[in-house]
């Protein structure tokens, strides 16, 4: 959906690759799903010369989706909440990524990630392209600790588990 604002990442990749043509680091962005904006984002990726860097793999679930998560270094949550006039939301994608132990990129205020934990790279709730240099620097800083990814899962168990969230509502 448009409010996921993955076009921000695509435009950011275009800027990054144009400005870092000599680097060996060539990030890939794998977009899972078939939504109303897929064709628009595919055209944007083609127009920016990113066909080999932005991959659209369609709808996935079960083991196919698990494999993609296992290969991912960073996940992308919804980045365009402003497009639907939201400044705050409890985005399901962010919770799934934390439960899987994957650091992620996010925007907008989320009560469960306040203050923003170091495994979540928070960007402005705008339409500006994502600055991949900043994202790459952040990931390089956090990824040295191999136990770090398990720490993300522990955070999710302690703070995002449904049974704990329901207790807050009942009591």
N, C-alpha and C positions, 0 to 999 in steps of 0.2 A: 504494500500500500504506500501511497505517497508520503504519509507521515513517518515511514521508516527512513526516508531521505537518504537512501543509499546513493543517490546521485551526488551527494556531498563527498562521499568516499571516492566515487569514480572521478569526479573533477579534481579531487585532491591527488589521486594517483596520476592523472594526466599532468598536473603541475610538477609533482615529484619526479616523474620520469623525464620530463622535459628539462628540469633543472639539475638532474643527477644522471645524465646520460652515460657517464663514465664509471659509475659505481657497479659493483657486481651484485648488489642487493636489488632483486627484482621481485617486489611483493606481488602476490596474487590475491584477488578478491573473488571468492566463490559465493554466488548468490543462489540460495535454495528457495524454490517456490515459483508459482505461476500466478502472478497477480496482474491487476489492471495496468500497472506502470512498467511491466517487464519490457515491452517493446520499446518504450521511450528510453529506458535505461540502456537497452542493448544498442539502440541507435547512438546514444551519447557515447558509449564505450567505443563503438566503431568510428565515430567522428573524431574522437581523440586518439585513435590509433592504438587502442588498448585491447584488441581482440584476444591476444594471447595472455593478457593479465587479468581480465575480468571475465569470469566464466559463469554462465547461467546453466545450472544443472537441472532445473525443473523441480517438481514436487518430489520429496524424499521422505521416507519414514522408516521406522524400525532399524534394522541393521545397516541399511544404506546411509541413513542419517547419522547413526552412531559412528560409522567410519569417518565421515566428514568431520564430525566433532573431534574425534581422536587425532586427526591430522592438523586441526586448526591450532594456530598460535594465539590468535586474538579473535574474539567474536564481536559482531557489531549489533548493538541494540538499536532501538528507535532513536533517530537523530533529528526528527522534524516535528516534534510535538507542537511547535509554534504554528505549523501549518494547519493544525486543527484547534488553534487558540488555547493550547494548554501550556502552562508553565510548570505544572506538577502532574506526575502520573506514577502509577505502580506498574511498570512495564514488565509483562510476563517474560519477555526475552531475557531481560537482565537476571531474573530469578533462575531461569533454566540454565543460563551460562554459569552462574555462581554454583548451582547444584552440581553441575558437571565439572567444576574446577577450572573453568576457562576464564582468563582475564578478558575484559570487554571494554568497548568504547560506548559511552552513553551521553545523553544530554537531558536537561530538564531536572527539576528537583524531584527526588524520590525519598520519601521518609525512611525507607529501609536502608538507604545508602547515604545517610546523613549522620555524621560527616562522611564525605566521600572516601571509601576505603582505597588503599593504594592499588588494589587489583582492578579498579574501575577507572578508566581514563575518561574524565569528564570534559566535554567540549561545550561551547556556547550553544544555546538553543536558538540557532539562526539558520540561514541558508548558505553560509560561507563554506567553501571547500574545506575539507579536513586537511590539516597540515601533517602530512605523513612523516616529515622529519621529526616532529614532536612525538608522534605516536611510536615511531621506531626507537627513538631515544628512551621513552618511557618503558617500552617492552624490554629493551636491553638492560635497563636498570633492575627490573623486577624478576626477570627470568633466570638470573644466576642461581637463585636458591631453588633447588629441585623439590624441596618439601613445600614450596610456596603454593603449588597448585592444590595440594591436599589441604593447605590452610584455607583456601577459598571455599572448599567443600565444607570444612568445619564451620566457617562463618555462616554458610547457608543453612546448615543443620541447626545452629544456635539461634539464628535470627529470622529465617525465612520459612521454616517448617510450618505447614498448615495448622497443625495442632496447637502450636504456640500462638499463631495469629488469631485463631478462633478463641483461645483463652482471653486474649485482650478484648475481644468483643463481648464475651459473656460476663466476665468479672469486672 
